[in-house]
Amino acid sequence: MGKNVCNKRRKNQSGPLFGEYKDKAKRKISVEKMKMVIKSKAARKHVSLGKAVVGMLEESVTGKQKTQSRRYHDLDWLFGTWNKKQSADFQKHLAETRKIDPELWE
């Protein structure tokens, strides 16, 4: 019984969540403009169109923009500069620092 009531109410409601607008005058934004906004946001954030839409919905519901972590490039020059011996030495010293001293935990 409850299921039929929901279906009847859903059919009688109008709006973007329950079907297409039959009258273009009711739209505040054109479909082409929506596509353009979604595509530009997806390209700007380097995400898929689906993730862009979900992000926009989250922003509209919560009122907050999702912050992305900032990428820093100040240590980029270090990547790939160690040879195998230097890397092995570093890993050896790092392993020594990871040892647990049982006396400290008594």
C-alpha atoms as one frame of an Amber mdcrd trajectory, in Angstrom:
protein
   0.000   0.000   0.000   2.757   2.482   0.929   4.589   1.688  -2.282   1.619
   2.685  -4.447   1.232   5.980  -2.573   4.859   6.868  -3.282   4.505   5.985
  -6.951   1.336   8.085  -7.304   2.964  11.038  -5.599   6.124  10.684  -7.701
   4.109  10.709 -10.939   2.247  13.849  -9.921   5.368  15.807  -8.952   7.247
  17.788 -11.525  10.827  18.936 -11.560  14.266  17.756 -12.580  14.325  14.895
 -10.054  11.094  13.355 -11.266  11.312  13.762 -15.013  12.067  16.202 -17.758
  10.624  19.668 -17.777   7.936  19.873 -20.402   8.129  23.641 -20.514  11.545
  25.138 -21.244  10.479  28.403 -19.621  10.618  26.702 -16.198  14.323  25.913
 -16.574  16.735  28.333 -14.988  19.646  26.991 -17.024  19.760  25.335 -20.427
  20.900  21.765 -20.910  23.774  22.981 -23.088  24.925  25.375 -20.360  24.752
  22.564 -17.760  26.857  20.319 -19.992  29.401  23.076 -20.483  29.655  23.814
 -16.740  30.027  20.126 -15.837  32.652  19.506 -18.520  34.676  22.577 -17.535
  34.577  21.655 -13.832  35.621  18.069 -14.618  38.503  19.280 -16.782  39.616
  21.838 -14.200  39.662  19.251 -11.391  40.956  16.403 -13.609  38.046  14.098
 -12.707  35.388  12.211 -14.639  32.071  13.831 -15.548  30.314  11.621 -12.992
  32.640  12.702 -10.179  32.207  16.316 -11.204  28.412  15.994 -10.991  28.609
  14.274  -7.587  30.963  16.984  -6.349  28.626  19.719  -7.544  25.676  18.020
  -5.832  27.647  17.695  -2.587  28.583  21.376  -2.766  24.982  22.416  -3.336
  23.689  20.280  -0.453  26.402  21.034   2.115  27.204  24.553   0.994  30.913
  23.756   1.229  33.435  23.166  -1.470  35.555  20.066  -1.149  39.159  21.076
  -0.692  41.829  19.204  -2.529  45.237  18.588  -1.086  47.843  20.896  -2.531
  50.717  19.409  -4.479  54.144  20.688  -3.601  57.097  20.404  -5.938  59.910
  21.650  -3.702  61.395  18.146  -3.257  60.924  16.916  -6.810  64.630  17.224
  -7.503  65.294  14.414  -4.993  63.311  11.764  -6.829  65.414   9.261  -8.680
  68.742  10.756  -7.598  69.965   7.919  -5.347  71.839   4.993  -6.771  71.182
   1.455  -5.495  73.908   1.580  -2.823  72.655   4.888  -1.407  69.106   3.581
  -1.343  70.165   0.347   0.400  72.153   2.332   3.000  69.147   4.560   3.676
  66.811   1.575   4.052  69.296  -0.056   6.461  69.438   3.052   8.660  65.680
   3.453   8.464  65.177  -0.152   9.614  67.352   0.565  12.667  65.107   3.455
  13.678  62.023   1.244  13.447  63.246  -1.288  16.009  61.207  -1.352  19.205
  63.130  -1.155  22.454  61.282  -3.417  24.932  62.813  -1.583  27.917  61.003
   1.601  26.933  57.652  -0.207  27.148  58.123  -1.658  30.654
